[in-house]
Amino acid sequence: MTYYIMRVKGKAKIPDYIQLRDENLTLIGYFRPNRKERLDKVIKDVEDAEKVQLAIDELVDYGKMTKVVI
């Protein structure tokens, strides 16, 4: 399975968000990086969700699409 993740910078009181997209670049999740329970609702396989969470934790750049192959 291939996922694409992108970190979106928030402004003022709006926090940063993560966009999670599938291999067709269809948006399947939009949540704050510290909300692991939201990721678990989108990705049912626990191991896959952990790998995506590790990739999210390593994101530094805003607005850059990152490919995660599982």
BAFI-3210 file (N, C-alpha, C; in Angstrom, 3 decimals, decimal comma, padded with zeros to 6 digits):
// residues 70
n [1|2|3|4|5|6|7|8|9|10|11|12|13|14|15|16|17|18|19|20|21|22|23|24|25|26|27|28|29|30|31|32|33|34|35|36|37|38|39|40|41|42|43|44|45|46|47|48|49|50|51|52|53|54|55|56|57|58|59|60|61|62|63|64|65|66|67|68|69|70]
n.u [000,847|000,466|000,922|000,462|001,707|001,300|002,368|000,592|000,764|-000,466|-002,195|-001,845|-004,096|-004,875|-003,936|-001,163|-001,725|-002,150|-002,284|-003,527|-003,207|-004,307|-003,014|-004,021|-003,977|-006,176|-007,817|-007,835|-007,636|-007,500|-005,997|-004,733|-001,234|-000,664|-002,785|-003,208|-005,281|-007,074|-005,720|-005,691|-008,362|-008,570|-006,616|-006,787|-005,101|-002,859|-000,031|000,600|-000,436|001,281|003,707|003,112|002,652|005,234|006,508|005,087|005,923|008,523|008,303|009,268|009,225|006,823|003,982|005,113|004,800|005,049|006,011|004,934|005,637|004,238]
n.v [-001,175|002,244|005,413|008,940|011,683|014,931|017,824|020,485|023,868|025,605|028,655|031,316|030,719|028,333|025,000|022,962|020,613|017,296|015,926|013,004|010,838|008,489|006,062|007,121|009,750|010,687|012,360|010,943|011,308|013,877|015,464|016,467|016,265|015,110|013,488|010,442|008,589|009,325|008,651|005,887|005,308|005,690|004,071|000,777|-001,430|-002,121|-002,225|-000,944|001,581|002,365|002,589|004,686|006,669|006,961|008,072|010,462|011,671|012,280|014,268|017,448|019,607|021,926|021,588|019,817|016,925|013,643|010,386|007,264|003,987|000,915]
n.w [000,000|-000,719|000,618|000,813|002,510|003,918|005,531|006,841|007,447|010,207|011,126|013,398|015,863|014,815|014,597|013,293|010,634|009,271|006,074|004,724|002,096|-000,423|-002,851|-005,190|-004,723|-003,388|-000,826|002,313|004,981|007,448|009,892|013,168|013,929|016,442|017,051|017,230|017,377|015,398|013,074|013,374|012,870|010,161|008,937|009,197|009,702|012,200|012,187|009,770|010,333|012,379|010,984|009,239|011,139|012,198|009,974|009,829|012,201|011,512|009,641|008,492|006,728|005,499|003,385|001,570|-000,264|000,864|000,162|001,339|001,409|002,068]
ca.u [000,000|001,200|000,254|001,154|001,400|001,770|002,169|-000,002|001,049|-001,585|-001,950|-002,301|-004,654|-005,146|-002,732|-000,715|-002,511|-001,576|-003,153|-003,185|-003,816|-004,026|-002,164|-004,640|-003,910|-007,473|-007,715|-008,525|-007,553|-007,039|-005,992|-003,548|-000,184|-000,652|-004,032|-002,983|-006,553|-007,673|-005,002|-006,143|-009,680|-008,409|-005,823|-007,228|-003,984|-002,090|001,365|000,646|-000,672|002,506|004,705|002,713|002,867|006,666|006,791|004,506|006,786|009,758|008,043|009,791|008,806|005,403|003,548|005,860|004,168|005,992|005,480|005,194|005,283|004,151]
ca.v [000,000|003,500|006,582|010,212|012,543|016,295|018,650|021,778|024,815|026,370|030,086|031,872|029,730|027,085|024,170|022,245|019,433|016,311|015,370|011,633|010,524|007,143|006,013|007,953|011,100|011,034|012,671|009,952|011,729|015,240|015,468|017,037|015,240|014,454|012,727|009,108|007,860|009,647|007,836|004,506|005,162|005,692|002,893|-000,277|-002,304|-001,460|-002,101|000,099|002,857|002,704|003,029|006,011|007,587|007,240|009,004|011,754|012,239|012,730|015,379|018,732|020,623|022,165|021,620|018,872|015,610|012,574|009,069|006,202|002,690|-000,115]
ca.w [000,000|-000,794|001,173|000,675|003,644|003,781|006,720|006,498|008,525|010,726|011,338|014,671|016,795|014,094|014,681|012,103|010,281|008,367|005,046|004,374|000,808|-000,913|-004,051|-006,230|-004,157|-002,823|000,596|003,147|006,365|007,721|011,349|013,801|014,049|017,750|017,220|016,685|017,275|014,093|012,092|013,550|012,256|008,702|008,574|010,125|010,059|013,254|011,766|008,744|011,003|013,106|010,004|008,779|012,262|012,250|008,882|010,221|013,234|010,881|008,727|008,920|005,772|005,269|002,000|000,737|-000,282|001,161|-000,193|002,313|000,827|003,116]
c.u [000,890|000,337|001,113|000,729|001,991|001,420|001,700|000,171|-000,209|-001,201|-002,571|-002,808|-004,950|-003,873|-002,337|-001,612|-001,723|-002,642|-002,641|-003,946|-003,436|-003,204|-002,731|-004,661|-005,267|-007,305|-008,520|-008,470|-006,977|-007,136|-004,732|-002,514|-000,201|-001,900|-003,917|-004,294|-007,264|-007,025|-005,473|-007,526|-009,581|-007,683|-006,111|-006,094|-003,058|-000,638|001,524|000,466|000,570|003,581|004,381|002,939|004,343|007,059|006,252|005,404|008,082|009,551|008,553|009,233|007,292|005,123|004,282|005,224|005,261|005,330|005,908|004,705|005,339|003,993]
c.v [001,235|004,622|007,807|011,074|013,931|017,054|020,032|022,710|025,570|027,832|030,504|030,765|028,390|026,235|023,579|021,030|018,537|015,904|013,972|011,277|009,110|007,214|006,810|009,426|011,610|011,258|011,657|010,318|013,127|015,428|016,135|015,935|014,483|013,628|011,349|008,334|008,149|008,825|006,391|004,263|005,053|004,444|001,812|-001,191|-001,561|-001,242|-001,004|001,474|003,304|003,216|004,428|007,029|007,931|008,237|010,395|012,443|012,806|013,913|016,685|019,847|020,710|022,159|020,685|017,491|014,551|011,232|008,053|004,898|001,648|-001,463]
c.w [000,000|-000,244|000,887|001,851|003,402|005,056|006,276|007,691|008,913|010,905|012,661|015,602|016,133|014,093|013,324|011,885|009,353|007,370|004,730|003,115|000,378|-002,200|-005,225|-005,834|-003,683|-001,325|001,404|004,626|006,492|009,224|011,878|014,021|015,372|018,013|016,570|016,511|015,962|012,988|012,166|012,949|010,736|008,226|009,607|010,576|011,028|012,831|010,716|009,372|011,770|012,158|009,480|009,884|012,402|011,166|009,205|011,248|012,655|009,939|009,310|008,033|005,665|003,775|001,066|000,868|-000,089|000,910|000,862|001,707|001,936|002,461]
res [m|t|y|y|i|m|r|v|k|g|k|a|k|i|p|d|y|i|q|l|r|d|e|n|l|t|l|i|g|y|f|r|p|n|r|k|e|r|l|d|k|v|i|k|d|v|e|d|a|e|k|v|q|l|a|i|d|e|l|v|d|y|g|k|m|t|k|v|v|i]
***
